[in-house]
Amino acid sequence: MKSVLEKDVIRLFVYGTLRKGQKFHFYMKGAKFQGNFYTEGQLMKSEQGSVFIDKKVKGVATIGEVYAVS
């Protein structure tokens, strides 16, 4: 019988400093790389300094990576 951690996998899209070779990629340790992907939307920075993808902007894509995490 498999444990919950072996069968419950979440696909996580990461961009920016969480991608391979970037400053905070160490947070992805233990996650299985699934490939390079993109999502529709413009990468934006809020007034508070956090980063987000604005899905209202059409015709633009943000490139990232997908990882399998449990």
DAQUIJO-V223108 format. One record per residue. N is the residue number from 0. RES is the residue in one letter. SS is DSSP state (h for helix, s for strand, l for the rest). OMEGA is omega in radians with two decimals (* if undefined). Layout:
((N:RES:SS:OMEGA) (N:RES:SS:OMEGA))
This chain:
((0:M:l:-3.14) (1:K:l:3.06) (2:S:l:3.12) (3:V:h:-3.11) (4:L:h:-3.14) (5:E:h:-3.05) (6:K:h:-3.13) (7:D:l:-3.09) (8:V:l:3.10) (9:I:s:3.03) (10:R:s:-3.06) (11:L:s:3.08) (12:F:s:3.11) (13:V:s:3.12) (14:Y:l:3.09) (15:G:h:-3.00) (16:T:h:3.05) (17:L:h:-3.13) (18:R:l:3.12) (19:K:l:3.10) (20:G:l:-3.11) (21:Q:l:-3.00) (22:K:l:-3.04) (23:F:l:3.14) (24:H:h:-3.14) (25:F:h:3.08) (26:Y:h:-3.11) (27:M:h:-3.14) (28:K:l:-3.14) (29:G:l:3.11) (30:A:l:-3.12) (31:K:s:3.14) (32:F:s:-3.12) (33:Q:s:3.11) (34:G:s:3.09) (35:N:s:-3.12) (36:F:s:3.03) (37:Y:s:3.05) (38:T:s:3.12) (39:E:s:3.11) (40:G:l:-3.10) (41:Q:s:3.04) (42:L:s:-3.06) (43:M:s:3.06) (44:K:s:-3.12) (45:S:l:3.11) (46:E:l:3.13) (47:Q:l:3.09) (48:G:l:3.11) (49:S:l:-3.09) (50:V:s:3.12) (51:F:s:3.09) (52:I:s:3.14) (53:D:s:-3.09) (54:K:l:-3.14) (55:K:l:3.14) (56:V:l:-3.09) (57:K:l:3.10) (58:G:l:-3.14) (59:V:l:3.13) (60:A:s:3.04) (61:T:s:-3.11) (62:I:s:3.12) (63:G:s:3.14) (64:E:s:3.08) (65:V:s:3.10) (66:Y:s:3.02) (67:A:s:3.14) (68:V:s:3.10) (69:S:l:*))
